[in-house]
C-alpha cells in the first residue's frame, strides 16, 4: 500500500533571490579629494589606487558605484561613510539602490 504524504508548506523554487544593493558615491563641489579616498579605503576596504579611481570617476561623471552588497550591508556601509563625512563637516554623500 502506498501512502501520500502531503507537504504542509509548498516548496517554491528560489527564483526570487533577494536583490543586492549598490552603494553609490555622489560628487559634490566641496569635499576634498583626499578625504573621499580615505573614506573609501576605511569603510569599503578598498586599496588606495582603486579608491582614487572611484573618487575620480565620481568627480568627473557625478557619481560612481563603489560596490554591491546584500541590502543591510550596503545600507550600513553607506551610513558609516555618511557619518564620517558629517562628523568632518563635509557634504559628501553615499546612497544605495537595488541592483537591476
Ligand atoms: N569634487 C570634489 C572636489 O573637487 C572632490 C570629490 C570627488 C567630492 C568625488 C566627492 O564623490 C566625490 N574637491
Backbone and ligand atoms as CSV (ligand in chain L), in Angstrom:
chain,resi,resn,atom,element,x,y,z
A,1,UNK,N,N,0.834,-1.196,0.000
A,1,UNK,CA,C,0.000,0.000,0.000
A,1,UNK,C,C,0.878,1.258,0.000
A,2,UNK,N,N,0.471,2.234,-0.768
A,2,UNK,CA,C,1.254,3.475,-0.780
A,2,UNK,C,C,0.514,4.565,-0.006
A,3,UNK,N,N,1.289,5.379,0.619
A,3,UNK,CA,C,0.712,6.481,1.400
A,3,UNK,C,C,1.168,7.797,0.788
A,4,UNK,N,N,0.202,8.683,0.549
A,4,UNK,CA,C,0.581,10.022,0.064
A,4,UNK,C,C,0.843,10.922,1.256
A,5,UNK,N,N,2.023,11.482,1.262
A,5,UNK,CA,C,2.356,12.433,2.320
A,5,UNK,C,C,2.359,13.816,1.693
A,6,UNK,N,N,1.456,14.597,2.186
A,6,UNK,CA,C,1.366,15.948,1.620
A,6,UNK,C,C,2.209,16.925,2.445
A,7,UNK,N,N,2.997,17.745,1.735
A,7,UNK,CA,C,3.787,18.752,2.453
A,7,UNK,C,C,2.869,19.825,3.029
A,8,UNK,N,N,3.182,20.254,4.240
A,8,UNK,CA,C,2.361,21.315,4.852
A,8,UNK,C,C,2.681,22.679,4.233
A,9,UNK,N,N,3.935,22.848,3.858
A,9,UNK,CA,C,4.296,24.112,3.209
A,9,UNK,C,C,4.779,23.792,1.802
A,10,UNK,N,N,4.390,24.643,0.855
A,10,UNK,CA,C,4.822,24.372,-0.506
A,10,UNK,C,C,6.294,24.772,-0.666
A,11,UNK,N,N,7.002,24.004,-1.473
A,11,UNK,CA,C,8.399,24.329,-1.700
A,11,UNK,C,C,8.493,25.053,-3.034
A,12,UNK,N,N,8.774,26.336,-2.935
A,12,UNK,CA,C,8.795,27.195,-4.124
A,12,UNK,C,C,10.225,27.284,-4.630
A,13,UNK,N,N,10.426,27.169,-5.909
A,13,UNK,CA,C,11.797,27.338,-6.403
A,13,UNK,C,C,12.314,28.742,-6.065
A,14,UNK,N,N,13.581,28.828,-5.723
A,14,UNK,CA,C,14.133,30.118,-5.286
A,14,UNK,C,C,14.486,31.000,-6.484
A,15,UNK,N,N,13.454,31.408,-7.224
A,15,UNK,CA,C,13.715,32.239,-8.395
A,15,UNK,C,C,13.944,33.687,-7.984
A,16,UNK,N,N,13.275,34.081,-6.900
A,16,UNK,CA,C,13.354,35.480,-6.498
A,16,UNK,C,C,14.345,35.657,-5.355
A,17,UNK,N,N,15.629,35.429,-5.653
A,17,UNK,CA,C,16.630,35.633,-4.598
A,17,UNK,C,C,16.718,37.128,-4.308
A,18,UNK,N,N,16.999,37.485,-3.064
A,18,UNK,CA,C,16.989,38.903,-2.713
A,18,UNK,C,C,17.970,39.701,-3.556
A,19,UNK,N,N,17.517,40.858,-3.984
A,19,UNK,CA,C,18.385,41.721,-4.797
A,19,UNK,C,C,19.532,42.256,-3.958
A,20,UNK,N,N,20.712,42.342,-4.551
A,20,UNK,CA,C,21.803,43.024,-3.874
A,20,UNK,C,C,21.674,44.524,-4.136
A,21,UNK,N,N,22.376,45.303,-3.344
A,21,UNK,CA,C,22.236,46.754,-3.439
A,21,UNK,C,C,23.575,47.430,-3.727
A,22,UNK,N,N,23.507,48.396,-4.640
A,22,UNK,CA,C,24.708,49.164,-4.975
A,22,UNK,C,C,24.901,50.284,-3.954
A,23,UNK,N,N,26.155,50.534,-3.598
A,23,UNK,CA,C,26.479,51.744,-2.846
A,23,UNK,C,C,27.064,52.722,-3.859
A,24,UNK,N,N,26.476,53.905,-3.917
A,24,UNK,CA,C,26.869,54.894,-4.931
A,24,UNK,C,C,27.462,56.130,-4.269
A,25,UNK,N,N,28.622,56.519,-4.764
A,25,UNK,CA,C,29.314,57.724,-4.295
A,25,UNK,C,C,28.884,58.905,-5.168
A,26,UNK,N,N,28.420,59.983,-4.524
A,26,UNK,CA,C,27.971,61.167,-5.264
A,26,UNK,C,C,29.030,62.267,-5.211
A,27,UNK,N,N,29.191,62.947,-6.310
A,27,UNK,CA,C,30.133,64.068,-6.330
A,27,UNK,C,C,29.525,65.299,-5.643
A,28,UNK,N,N,30.373,66.144,-5.138
A,28,UNK,CA,C,29.969,67.482,-4.694
A,28,UNK,C,C,31.154,68.405,-4.962
A,29,UNK,N,N,30.933,69.708,-4.760
A,29,UNK,CA,C,31.985,70.670,-5.114
A,29,UNK,C,C,32.952,70.979,-3.974
A,30,UNK,N,N,32.715,70.441,-2.792
A,30,UNK,CA,C,33.452,70.923,-1.612
A,30,UNK,C,C,34.332,69.900,-0.904
A,31,UNK,N,N,33.914,68.636,-0.880
A,31,UNK,CA,C,34.697,67.647,-0.120
A,31,UNK,C,C,36.075,67.463,-0.755
A,32,UNK,N,N,37.153,67.550,0.047
A,32,UNK,CA,C,38.484,67.343,-0.536
A,32,UNK,C,C,38.638,65.920,-1.093
A,33,UNK,N,N,39.312,65.825,-2.228
A,33,UNK,CA,C,39.507,64.517,-2.871
A,33,UNK,C,C,40.151,63.517,-1.922
A,34,UNK,N,N,41.147,63.979,-1.176
A,34,UNK,CA,C,41.854,63.072,-0.257
A,34,UNK,C,C,40.926,62.482,0.790
A,35,UNK,N,N,39.971,63.303,1.249
A,35,UNK,CA,C,39.030,62.809,2.255
A,35,UNK,C,C,38.165,61.703,1.659
A,36,UNK,N,N,37.702,61.894,0.426
A,36,UNK,CA,C,36.879,60.875,-0.242
A,36,UNK,C,C,37.657,59.554,-0.319
A,37,UNK,N,N,38.919,59.652,-0.719
A,37,UNK,CA,C,39.759,58.448,-0.845
A,37,UNK,C,C,39.918,57.773,0.521
A,38,UNK,N,N,40.138,58.564,1.571
A,38,UNK,CA,C,40.302,57.985,2.922
A,38,UNK,C,C,39.046,57.239,3.358
A,39,UNK,N,N,37.878,57.826,3.094
A,39,UNK,CA,C,36.612,57.179,3.488
A,39,UNK,C,C,36.424,55.872,2.712
A,40,UNK,N,N,36.698,55.907,1.420
A,40,UNK,CA,C,36.557,54.688,0.611
A,40,UNK,C,C,37.467,53.585,1.150
A,41,UNK,N,N,38.702,53.945,1.491
A,41,UNK,CA,C,39.648,52.946,1.999
A,41,UNK,C,C,39.190,52.389,3.349
A,42,UNK,N,N,38.711,53.278,4.217
A,42,UNK,CA,C,38.372,52.868,5.583
A,42,UNK,C,C,37.079,52.047,5.639
A,43,UNK,N,N,36.055,52.491,4.926
A,43,UNK,CA,C,34.734,51.860,5.075
A,43,UNK,C,C,34.561,50.671,4.132
A,44,UNK,N,N,35.121,50.796,2.923
A,44,UNK,CA,C,34.861,49.749,1.925
A,44,UNK,C,C,36.057,48.835,1.719
A,45,UNK,N,N,37.118,49.058,2.541
A,45,UNK,CA,C,38.317,48.205,2.475
A,45,UNK,C,C,38.855,48.102,1.048
A,46,UNK,N,N,38.909,49.254,0.392
A,46,UNK,CA,C,39.392,49.313,-0.986
A,46,UNK,C,C,40.826,49.840,-0.952
A,47,UNK,N,N,41.696,49.301,-1.772
A,47,UNK,CA,C,43.079,49.780,-1.847
A,47,UNK,C,C,43.144,51.209,-2.386
A,48,UNK,N,N,44.252,51.877,-2.113
A,48,UNK,CA,C,44.402,53.289,-2.456
A,48,UNK,C,C,44.227,53.607,-3.926
A,49,UNK,N,N,44.758,52.753,-4.780
A,49,UNK,CA,C,44.691,53.026,-6.212
A,49,UNK,C,C,43.246,52.931,-6.719
A,50,UNK,N,N,42.539,51.880,-6.287
A,50,UNK,CA,C,41.135,51.707,-6.686
A,50,UNK,C,C,40.278,52.823,-6.090
A,51,UNK,N,N,40.553,53.170,-4.833
A,51,UNK,CA,C,39.791,54.243,-4.172
A,51,UNK,C,C,39.959,55.548,-4.956
A,52,UNK,N,N,41.191,55.831,-5.388
A,52,UNK,CA,C,41.428,57.053,-6.156
A,52,UNK,C,C,40.634,57.027,-7.466
A,53,UNK,N,N,40.622,55.869,-8.136
A,53,UNK,CA,C,39.890,55.757,-9.413
A,53,UNK,C,C,38.393,55.970,-9.218
A,54,UNK,N,N,37.837,55.369,-8.165
A,54,UNK,CA,C,36.395,55.529,-7.886
A,54,UNK,C,C,36.085,56.998,-7.587
A,55,UNK,N,N,36.932,57.613,-6.761
A,55,UNK,CA,C,36.738,59.032,-6.448
A,55,UNK,C,C,36.771,59.871,-7.730
A,56,UNK,N,N,37.723,59.540,-8.612
A,56,UNK,CA,C,37.908,60.347,-9.815
A,56,UNK,C,C,36.727,60.187,-10.787
A,57,UNK,N,N,36.185,58.970,-10.877
A,57,UNK,CA,C,35.000,58.755,-11.732
A,57,UNK,C,C,33.829,59.579,-11.194
A,58,UNK,N,N,33.613,59.541,-9.876
A,58,UNK,CA,C,32.522,60.339,-9.276
A,58,UNK,C,C,32.773,61.828,-9.530
A,59,UNK,N,N,34.018,62.241,-9.367
A,59,UNK,CA,C,34.384,63.655,-9.551
A,59,UNK,C,C,34.092,64.124,-10.984
A,60,UNK,N,N,34.368,63.284,-11.970
A,60,UNK,CA,C,34.219,63.709,-13.365
A,60,UNK,C,C,32.826,63.416,-13.933
A,61,UNK,N,N,32.181,62.347,-13.430
A,61,UNK,CA,C,30.885,61.968,-14.029
A,61,UNK,C,C,29.695,62.258,-13.133
A,62,UNK,N,N,29.960,62.598,-11.870
A,62,UNK,CA,C,28.850,62.943,-10.971
A,62,UNK,C,C,28.528,61.871,-9.953
A,63,UNK,N,N,28.828,60.606,-10.292
A,63,UNK,CA,C,28.541,59.501,-9.370
A,63,UNK,C,C,29.330,58.274,-9.799
A,64,UNK,N,N,29.539,57.360,-8.865
A,64,UNK,CA,C,30.223,56.114,-9.209
A,64,UNK,C,C,29.771,55.002,-8.263
A,65,UNK,N,N,29.511,53.825,-8.814
A,65,UNK,CA,C,29.187,52.674,-7.967
A,65,UNK,C,C,30.462,52.236,-7.249
A,66,UNK,N,N,30.380,52.157,-5.919
A,66,UNK,CA,C,31.548,51.743,-5.133
A,66,UNK,C,C,31.627,50.223,-5.098
A,67,UNK,N,N,30.504,49.586,-4.735
A,67,UNK,CA,C,30.461,48.134,-4.654
A,67,UNK,C,C,29.012,47.681,-4.498
A,68,UNK,N,N,28.800,46.374,-4.501
A,68,UNK,CA,C,27.448,45.807,-4.384
A,68,UNK,C,C,27.439,44.801,-3.239
A,69,UNK,N,N,26.397,44.881,-2.390
A,69,UNK,CA,C,26.329,44.056,-1.177
A,69,UNK,C,C,24.884,43.623,-0.938
A,70,UNK,N,N,24.693,42.672,-0.017
A,70,UNK,CA,C,23.328,42.453,0.472
A,70,UNK,C,C,22.794,43.773,1.051
A,71,UNK,N,N,21.487,43.948,0.989
A,71,UNK,CA,C,20.886,45.245,1.354
A,71,UNK,C,C,21.355,45.810,2.702
A,72,UNK,N,N,21.358,44.969,3.743
A,72,UNK,CA,C,21.704,45.501,5.073
A,72,UNK,C,C,23.163,45.957,5.128
A,73,UNK,N,N,24.050,45.240,4.451
A,73,UNK,CA,C,25.472,45.620,4.440
A,73,UNK,C,C,25.640,46.932,3.672
A,74,UNK,N,N,24.970,47.040,2.517
A,74,UNK,CA,C,25.066,48.268,1.705
A,74,UNK,C,C,24.590,49.472,2.515
A,75,UNK,N,N,23.469,49.315,3.209
A,75,UNK,CA,C,22.920,50.450,3.967
A,75,UNK,C,C,23.811,50.813,5.152
A,76,UNK,N,N,24.371,49.797,5.810
A,76,UNK,CA,C,25.259,50.068,6.946
A,76,UNK,C,C,26.515,50.800,6.482
A,77,UNK,N,N,27.109,50.325,5.391
A,77,UNK,CA,C,28.340,50.956,4.898
A,77,UNK,C,C,28.082,52.386,4.435
A,78,UNK,N,N,26.974,52.596,3.721
A,78,UNK,CA,C,26.650,53.951,3.260
A,78,UNK,C,C,26.456,54.879,4.458
A,79,UNK,N,N,25.786,54.399,5.508
A,79,UNK,CA,C,25.568,55.317,6.629
A,79,UNK,C,C,26.834,55.520,7.446
A,80,UNK,N,N,27.699,54.511,7.544
A,80,UNK,CA,C,29.012,54.715,8.204
A,80,UNK,C,C,29.809,55.793,7.465
A,81,UNK,N,N,29.821,55.687,6.136
A,81,UNK,CA,C,30.578,56.646,5.321
A,81,UNK,C,C,29.961,58.043,5.436
A,82,UNK,N,N,28.625,58.124,5.417
A,82,UNK,CA,C,27.953,59.422,5.548
A,82,UNK,C,C,28.218,60.036,6.924
A,83,UNK,N,N,28.271,59.206,7.956
A,83,UNK,CA,C,28.561,59.711,9.312
A,83,UNK,C,C,29.975,60.293,9.390
A,84,UNK,N,N,30.945,59.596,8.775
A,84,UNK,CA,C,32.324,60.113,8.781
A,84,UNK,C,C,32.371,61.486,8.117
A,85,UNK,N,N,31.653,61.615,6.979
A,85,UNK,CA,C,31.640,62.882,6.259
A,85,UNK,C,C,30.985,63.973,7.101
A,86,UNK,N,N,29.846,63.641,7.704
A,86,UNK,CA,C,29.111,64.621,8.519
A,86,UNK,C,C,29.956,65.075,9.701
A,87,UNK,N,N,30.583,64.113,10.386
A,87,UNK,CA,C,31.419,64.448,11.551
A,87,UNK,C,C,32.579,65.360,11.163
A,88,UNK,N,N,33.073,65.195,9.931
A,88,UNK,CA,C,34.197,66.016,9.477
A,88,UNK,C,C,33.714,67.333,8.844
A,89,UNK,N,N,32.395,67.509,8.767
A,89,UNK,CA,C,31.842,68.756,8.228
A,89,UNK,C,C,31.874,68.847,6.712
A,90,UNK,N,N,31.890,67.679,6.034
A,90,UNK,CA,C,31.890,67.681,4.571
A,90,UNK,C,C,30.513,67.246,4.045
A,91,UNK,N,N,30.114,67.760,2.860
A,91,UNK,CA,C,28.798,67.407,2.314
A,91,UNK,C,C,28.763,66.060,1.576
A,92,UNK,N,N,29.873,65.339,1.593
A,92,UNK,CA,C,29.988,64.059,0.868
A,92,UNK,C,C,28.822,63.117,1.180
A,93,UNK,N,N,28.264,62.504,0.123
A,93,UNK,CA,C,27.132,61.593,0.319
A,93,UNK,C,C,27.261,60.298,-0.462
A,94,UNK,N,N,26.843,59.231,0.217
A,94,UNK,CA,C,26.721,57.910,-0.388
A,94,UNK,C,C,25.245,57.533,-0.340
A,95,UNK,N,N,24.752,56.895,-1.425
A,95,UNK,CA,C,23.367,56.405,-1.431
A,95,UNK,C,C,23.386,54.925,-1.773
A,96,UNK,N,N,22.226,54.279,-1.644
A,96,UNK,CA,C,22.133,52.871,-2.053
A,96,UNK,C,C,20.942,52.719,-2.993
A,97,UNK,N,N,21.030,51.746,-3.886
A,97,UNK,CA,C,19.859,51.392,-4.703
A,97,UNK,C,C,19.949,49.940,-5.121
A,98,UNK,N,N,18.782,49.288,-5.282
A,98,UNK,CA,C,18.799,47.875,-5.656
A,98,UNK,C,C,19.402,47.671,-7.045
A,99,UNK,N,N,20.113,46.582,-7.178
A,99,UNK,CA,C,20.674,46.196,-8.468
A,99,UNK,C,C,19.516,45.829,-9.406
A,100,UNK,N,N,19.702,46.046,-10.713
A,100,UNK,CA,C,18.643,45.692,-11.684
A,100,UNK,C,C,18.374,44.195,-11.629
L,1,LIG,N1,N,34.590,67.301,-6.473
L,1,LIG,C1,C,35.351,67.363,-5.235
L,1,LIG,C2,C,36.393,68.467,-5.346
L,1,LIG,O1,O,36.631,68.980,-6.419
L,1,LIG,C3,C,36.046,66.031,-4.924
L,1,LIG,C4,C,35.052,64.907,-4.816
L,1,LIG,C5,C,35.226,63.771,-5.594
L,1,LIG,C6,C,33.953,65.004,-3.981
L,1,LIG,C7,C,34.314,62.710,-5.545
L,1,LIG,C8,C,33.025,63.948,-3.904
L,1,LIG,O2,O,32.329,61.789,-4.634
L,1,LIG,C9,C,33.206,62.828,-4.692
L,1,LIG,N2,N,37.024,68.825,-4.231
